Amino acid sequence: MNKNSFVFKASLLSISVILASGPSISSLIPLIQASFPERSTSAIELIATVPNFGILIFVLLSNFIIKIIGKKNTVITGLCIALIAGVLPVFIKDYTVVILSRFMFGAGLGLYNALAVSLITEIYDGEEQASLVGLQGAMGSIGSSLMTLLVGYLTQFGWQHSFSVYAITVLPLILFALFFTIPAAKTIDVSSNTDQKLEKPKAGINIATIIFMLGAILVFALFFTLMLKTATLLVEKNIGQPSAAAGILSTVTFSGILVGVIYGKIYKLLKEWALPIGLLGLGIGFFIIMSANSIALVTTGAIISGLSFSLMAPCAFMLVGRFAPANATNLATSLLLVGINLGIFLSPTINGLIGKLVKVTNAADAFLVNGIGLMMISICVAVLLFLNRKKSL
């Protein structure tokens, strides 16, 4: 099928619909806690974050699996695993089973997570590539938003039924299986740069890739407080019920859709500065949520956070590819995904340690401390980008 056709692009982008859906059930944490009173809060929060541990492991294994069954079959296998594991908690109310199914859901996503981005960068170039990378992020936002809203609606039937939202995985599975084909490899012009083409450099990592990975661990650990603590904040401040958090969290991803759709134009204007600007915006959004005394203000902070996140995240993927060594773009992308998912998985632990160090006693304090942390990271990133630009002149 023609790579420029709408159906081809839609089938490729559709696989990203569920990539950001792991946290969609975060608003259920207080309800699940009530069903398992013998479990600690950290153990219950693990239900929201353990998919990212599965993603982490299987992102690392995906290159090996791709060599055995190919890229398309790897994506299809991942979608099948995610579908089955995603809906399993609907039928079995057991903490261990829920945790294992959530891990396997993440494993399915991890199998093709890097491919969702690298297939775009391999097939397309230039502004079209930037636009599709932005749309790829937007698809994740759309899927996460819709699923978060559905989780909130299905809560009235019991928290178990809310996991049926993952049945939506059937749609990208059908689209990708029927309409996507791997295009023929690009022809290499051996008449120029012959010496450079004779021996393909081995993929490797450099200090920039490591910095991106470590930075992603910290940034996403801080950012994920938004998903874990919003429902708690509403209850602690007596401004809403946990079910209201589902609607608020959906605005995080909905607000990012607009950014994703026009990301090609935004990146053309801001270039690499989209990264520190996005981090700064996240900090501002956290401050608004921390000081909010109404659902409207919490929602405003969530929208600002969603816009800022959607500005920052695609830029990180594009920059890690730019700074990676020759022939190491896919490896660098995989390592960035490792950092992102490790940060999300460790978010309760990292925030717990930070909380002990600075004596965080409630959800509002957590938003304050993490907002400050995100702003400090923004300043560090801006300085590094400035020094790199100055060095390249």
C-alpha positions as CSV (number, residue, x, y, z in Angstrom):
1,M,0.0,0.0,0.0
2,N,1.2,3.6,-0.8
3,K,2.9,5.1,2.3
4,N,1.2,8.4,1.5
5,S,-2.3,7.1,1.6
6,F,-4.6,8.0,4.4
7,V,-5.4,4.4,5.3
8,F,-1.7,3.5,5.5
9,K,-0.9,6.4,7.8
10,A,-4.1,5.8,9.9
11,S,-3.2,2.1,10.4
12,L,0.4,3.1,11.4
13,L,-0.8,5.8,13.8
14,S,-3.6,3.6,15.3
15,I,-1.2,1.4,17.2
16,S,-0.4,4.4,19.4
17,V,-3.9,4.7,20.6
18,I,-3.3,2.5,23.6
19,L,0.4,3.2,24.2
20,A,-0.4,5.9,26.9
21,S,-3.4,4.1,28.4
22,G,-1.7,2.4,31.3
23,P,-2.5,5.2,33.7
24,S,-6.1,5.5,32.5
25,I,-7.3,3.5,35.5
26,S,-5.4,5.8,38.0
27,S,-8.7,7.3,39.2
28,L,-9.7,3.9,40.5
29,I,-6.9,3.7,43.1
30,P,-9.1,4.8,46.1
31,L,-11.8,2.2,45.0
32,I,-9.3,-0.6,44.5
33,Q,-7.8,0.3,47.9
34,A,-11.2,-0.3,49.5
35,S,-11.4,-3.7,47.9
36,F,-7.9,-4.7,49.1
37,P,-7.6,-3.0,52.6
38,E,-4.8,-5.3,53.6
39,R,-2.6,-3.8,50.8
40,S,-0.6,-0.6,51.3
41,T,-1.2,2.5,49.2
42,S,2.1,2.0,47.4
43,A,1.0,-1.6,46.5
44,I,-2.3,-0.3,45.1
45,E,-0.6,2.5,43.2
46,L,1.6,-0.3,41.6
47,I,-1.5,-1.4,39.6
48,A,-1.2,1.9,37.8
49,T,2.5,1.9,37.3
50,V,3.5,-1.8,36.9
51,P,2.6,-1.8,33.1
52,N,5.5,0.5,32.6
53,F,7.8,-2.1,34.2
54,G,6.5,-4.6,31.6
55,I,7.1,-2.0,28.9
56,L,10.6,-1.4,30.2
57,I,11.6,-5.1,30.0
58,F,10.0,-5.8,26.6
59,V,11.4,-2.6,25.0
60,L,14.8,-4.1,25.7
61,L,13.7,-7.5,24.3
62,S,11.9,-6.2,21.3
63,N,14.9,-5.9,19.0
64,F,15.6,-9.6,19.5
65,I,12.0,-10.5,18.8
66,I,11.9,-8.3,15.7
67,K,14.8,-10.3,14.3
68,I,12.9,-13.5,14.7
69,I,9.4,-12.6,13.6
70,G,9.7,-9.3,11.8
71,K,8.4,-5.8,12.6
72,K,4.8,-6.2,11.6
73,N,4.3,-9.5,13.4
74,T,6.0,-8.0,16.5
75,V,3.4,-5.2,16.5
76,I,0.5,-7.7,16.0
77,T,1.8,-10.0,18.8
78,G,2.1,-7.0,21.2
79,L,-1.4,-5.8,20.5
80,C,-2.8,-9.4,21.0
81,I,-1.0,-9.7,24.4
82,A,-2.2,-6.2,25.4
83,L,-5.8,-7.0,24.5
84,I,-6.0,-10.2,26.5
85,A,-4.1,-8.9,29.6
86,G,-5.9,-5.6,29.5
87,V,-9.4,-7.0,30.0
88,L,-8.4,-9.9,32.4
89,P,-9.1,-7.9,35.6
90,V,-12.8,-7.7,34.5
91,F,-13.2,-11.4,35.1
92,I,-10.8,-12.1,38.1
93,K,-10.8,-10.1,41.3
94,D,-7.5,-11.1,42.8
95,Y,-4.7,-8.7,43.6
96,T,-1.9,-11.0,42.3
97,V,-3.8,-11.7,39.1
98,V,-4.5,-8.0,38.5
99,I,-0.8,-7.1,39.0
100,L,0.4,-9.9,36.7
101,S,-2.1,-9.0,34.0
102,R,-1.1,-5.3,34.3
103,F,2.5,-6.4,33.8
104,M,1.6,-8.4,30.8
105,F,-0.4,-5.5,29.4
106,G,2.8,-3.4,29.6
107,A,4.8,-6.3,28.0
108,G,2.5,-6.2,25.0
109,L,3.0,-2.5,24.6
110,G,6.7,-2.8,25.1
111,L,7.0,-5.2,22.3
112,Y,6.2,-2.5,19.7
113,N,6.6,0.8,21.7
114,A,9.8,1.8,19.9
115,L,8.4,0.7,16.6
116,A,5.5,3.1,16.9
117,V,8.1,5.9,16.6
118,S,10.9,4.3,14.6
119,L,8.6,3.1,11.8
120,I,7.6,6.7,11.2
121,T,11.2,8.0,11.3
122,E,12.3,5.2,8.9
123,I,9.5,5.7,6.4
124,Y,9.2,9.5,6.4
125,D,11.5,12.5,6.3
126,G,11.6,16.2,7.1
127,E,8.5,18.2,8.1
128,E,6.2,15.2,7.3
129,Q,8.2,13.1,9.8
130,A,7.9,15.8,12.5
131,S,4.1,16.1,11.8
132,L,3.6,12.4,12.0
133,V,5.6,12.1,15.2
134,G,3.4,14.8,16.7
135,L,0.3,13.0,15.5
136,Q,1.7,9.8,17.0
137,G,1.8,11.5,20.3
138,A,-1.7,12.9,19.7
139,M,-3.1,9.5,19.0
140,G,-1.8,8.4,22.4
141,S,-3.4,11.4,24.0
142,I,-6.7,10.7,22.2
143,G,-6.8,7.1,23.3
144,S,-5.8,7.9,26.8
145,S,-8.4,10.7,27.1
146,L,-11.3,8.6,25.8
147,M,-10.3,5.6,27.9
148,T,-9.9,7.7,31.1
149,L,-13.4,9.2,30.5
150,L,-14.8,5.7,29.9
151,V,-13.2,4.5,33.1
152,G,-14.9,7.3,35.0
153,Y,-18.3,6.3,33.4
154,L,-17.8,2.5,34.1
155,T,-16.9,3.1,37.7
156,Q,-20.6,3.1,38.6
157,F,-20.7,-0.6,37.7
158,G,-17.7,-1.4,39.9
159,W,-14.0,-0.8,39.4
160,Q,-13.5,-4.2,37.7
161,H,-15.8,-3.3,34.8
162,S,-13.7,-0.2,34.1
163,F,-10.9,-2.5,32.8
164,S,-13.1,-3.4,29.9
165,V,-12.0,-0.1,28.2
166,Y,-8.9,-2.0,27.0
167,A,-11.1,-3.9,24.6
168,I,-10.6,-0.9,22.3
169,T,-7.3,-2.6,21.4
170,V,-9.2,-4.6,18.9
171,L,-9.5,-1.6,16.6
172,P,-5.8,-0.9,16.0
173,L,-5.2,-4.7,15.8
174,I,-7.5,-5.0,12.9
175,L,-6.4,-1.8,11.1
176,F,-2.7,-2.6,11.4
177,A,-3.1,-6.3,10.4
178,L,-5.1,-5.5,7.3
179,F,-3.7,-2.3,6.0
180,F,-0.1,-1.8,7.0
181,T,2.8,-3.2,5.0
182,I,6.5,-2.5,5.5
183,P,7.7,-0.4,2.6
184,A,10.7,-1.5,0.6
185,A,14.0,-0.3,2.0
186,K,15.3,3.0,0.6
187,T,17.8,2.6,-2.2
188,I,21.4,3.6,-1.2
189,D,23.3,5.7,-3.6
190,V,26.6,4.0,-3.8
191,S,28.0,6.5,-6.3
192,S,28.6,9.0,-3.5
193,N,30.2,8.6,-0.1
194,T,31.2,5.1,-1.2
195,D,33.8,4.6,1.5
196,Q,31.2,5.5,4.2
197,K,28.6,3.1,2.9
198,L,30.9,0.1,2.5
199,E,31.1,-0.5,6.3
200,K,28.0,0.2,8.2
201,P,28.9,1.6,11.7
202,K,27.7,-0.4,14.6
203,A,25.0,1.0,16.8
204,G,26.3,2.4,20.1
205,I,25.5,4.9,22.7
206,N,27.1,8.2,23.7
207,I,26.9,10.5,26.7
208,A,24.0,12.5,25.3
209,T,21.9,9.3,25.0
210,I,22.7,8.4,28.6
211,I,21.8,11.9,29.8
212,F,18.4,11.7,27.9
213,M,17.7,8.3,29.5
214,L,18.6,9.4,33.1
215,G,16.7,12.7,32.6
216,A,13.6,10.8,31.4
217,I,13.7,8.7,34.6
218,L,13.5,11.8,36.8
219,V,11.1,13.9,34.7
220,F,8.5,11.1,34.3
221,A,8.8,10.1,37.9
222,L,7.9,13.7,38.9
223,F,5.3,14.1,36.1
224,F,3.4,10.9,37.1
225,T,2.5,12.5,40.4
226,L,-0.3,14.1,38.4
227,M,-1.8,10.7,37.6
228,L,-1.3,9.2,41.1
229,K,-2.1,12.1,43.4
230,T,-5.0,14.1,41.7
231,A,-7.8,11.9,43.1
232,T,-6.1,12.1,46.6
233,L,-5.8,15.9,46.3
234,L,-9.5,16.3,45.6
235,V,-10.4,14.2,48.7
236,E,-7.8,15.9,51.0
237,K,-9.0,19.4,50.0
238,N,-12.6,18.3,50.1
239,I,-13.3,19.8,46.6
240,G,-14.4,16.6,44.8
241,Q,-14.8,12.8,44.7
242,P,-12.2,10.4,43.2
243,S,-14.6,9.8,40.3
244,A,-14.1,13.5,39.3
245,A,-10.4,12.9,38.9
246,A,-11.1,10.8,35.8
247,G,-12.6,13.8,34.0
248,I,-9.8,16.0,35.1
249,L,-7.1,13.6,34.0
250,S,-8.7,13.2,30.7
251,T,-8.1,16.9,30.1
252,V,-4.4,16.3,30.5
253,T,-4.4,14.2,27.3
254,F,-7.2,16.0,25.5
255,S,-5.4,19.3,25.8
256,G,-2.3,17.6,24.3
257,I,-4.2,16.5,21.2
258,L,-4.1,20.1,19.7
259,V,-0.4,20.3,20.3
260,G,0.2,16.9,18.6
261,V,-1.9,17.8,15.5
262,I,0.1,21.0,14.8
263,Y,3.4,19.8,16.3
264,G,5.3,20.0,13.0
265,K,4.6,23.8,12.9
266,I,5.4,24.3,16.6
267,Y,8.7,22.5,16.3
268,K,9.6,24.5,13.2
269,L,9.1,27.6,15.3
270,L,10.6,26.6,18.6
271,K,13.0,23.9,17.6
272,E,14.9,22.3,20.5
273,W,13.6,25.0,22.9
274,A,10.3,23.2,23.0
275,L,11.9,20.8,25.5
276,P,12.7,23.3,28.3
277,I,9.6,25.4,27.6
278,G,7.5,22.3,28.0
279,L,9.2,21.4,31.3
280,L,8.7,24.9,32.6
281,G,5.0,24.7,31.7
282,L,4.7,21.5,33.6
283,G,6.1,23.1,36.7
284,I,3.6,26.0,36.3
285,G,0.7,23.6,35.9
286,F,1.7,21.7,39.1
287,F,1.8,25.0,41.0
288,I,-1.7,25.8,39.9
289,I,-3.0,22.4,41.0
290,M,-1.2,22.7,44.3
291,S,-2.9,26.0,45.2
292,A,-6.3,25.1,43.7
293,N,-9.4,25.3,45.9
294,S,-11.9,24.2,43.2
295,I,-12.2,21.6,40.5
296,A,-12.1,24.4,37.9
297,L,-8.6,25.4,39.0
298,V,-7.4,21.8,39.3
299,T,-8.6,21.3,35.7
300,T,-6.9,24.5,34.6
301,G,-3.6,23.2,36.0
302,A,-4.2,19.8,34.4
303,I,-4.8,21.4,31.0
304,I,-1.6,23.5,31.2
305,S,0.3,20.4,32.2
306,G,-1.2,18.4,29.3
307,L,-0.2,21.1,26.8
308,S,3.3,21.3,28.2
309,F,3.8,17.6,28.3
310,S,2.8,17.3,24.6
311,L,5.2,20.0,23.8
312,M,8.1,18.4,25.6
313,A,7.7,14.6,24.9
314,P,7.9,14.5,21.1
315,C,10.8,17.0,21.2
316,A,12.8,14.6,23.5
317,F,12.3,11.8,20.9
318,M,13.5,14.0,18.1
319,L,16.5,15.3,20.0
320,V,17.7,11.9,21.2
321,G,17.7,10.8,17.5
322,R,19.6,13.9,16.5
323,F,22.3,13.5,19.2
324,A,22.6,9.7,18.9
325,P,25.6,8.2,17.1
326,A,25.3,7.2,13.4
327,N,23.1,4.1,12.9
328,A,21.9,4.2,16.6
329,T,18.6,6.0,16.3
330,N,16.5,3.0,17.2
331,L,18.8,2.0,20.1
332,A,18.7,5.6,21.4
333,T,14.9,5.7,21.1
334,S,14.6,2.4,23.0
335,L,16.9,3.7,25.8
336,L,14.8,6.8,26.1
337,L,11.7,4.6,26.3
338,V,13.5,2.6,29.0
339,G,14.1,5.8,31.0
340,I,10.5,7.0,30.6
341,N,8.9,3.7,31.7
342,L,11.4,3.2,34.5
343,G,10.6,6.7,35.8
344,I,6.9,6.0,35.7
345,F,7.3,2.5,37.3
346,L,9.5,4.0,40.1
347,S,7.4,7.1,40.5
348,P,5.8,6.0,43.8
349,T,9.2,5.0,45.2
350,I,11.1,8.1,44.0
351,N,8.3,10.4,45.3
352,G,8.2,8.5,48.5
353,L,12.0,9.1,49.0
354,I,11.6,12.8,48.1
355,G,8.7,13.0,50.5
356,K,10.8,11.7,53.3
357,L,13.7,14.1,52.5
358,V,11.6,17.3,52.4
359,K,8.7,16.1,54.7
360,V,5.9,15.9,52.2
361,T,2.7,15.3,54.2
362,N,-0.1,15.5,51.6
363,A,-0.8,15.6,47.9
364,A,-0.6,19.4,47.6
365,D,3.0,19.3,49.0
366,A,3.9,16.6,46.4
367,F,2.7,18.9,43.6
368,L,4.7,21.8,45.0
369,V,7.9,19.9,45.4
370,N,7.6,18.2,42.0
371,G,6.7,21.5,40.3
372,I,9.9,23.1,41.7
373,G,11.9,20.0,40.5
374,L,10.5,20.3,37.0
375,M,11.3,24.0,36.8
376,M,14.9,23.3,37.9
377,I,15.3,20.6,35.3
378,S,13.9,23.1,32.7
379,I,16.7,25.5,33.6
380,C,19.4,22.8,33.4
381,V,18.1,21.7,30.0
382,A,18.1,25.2,28.6
383,V,21.7,25.8,29.8
384,L,22.8,22.5,28.1
385,L,21.1,23.4,24.9
386,F,22.6,26.9,24.9
387,L,26.1,25.5,25.5
388,N,25.7,22.9,22.7
389,R,24.5,25.6,20.3
390,K,27.4,27.9,21.2
391,K,29.8,25.0,20.8
392,S,28.4,24.2,17.3
393,L,28.8,27.7,16.1
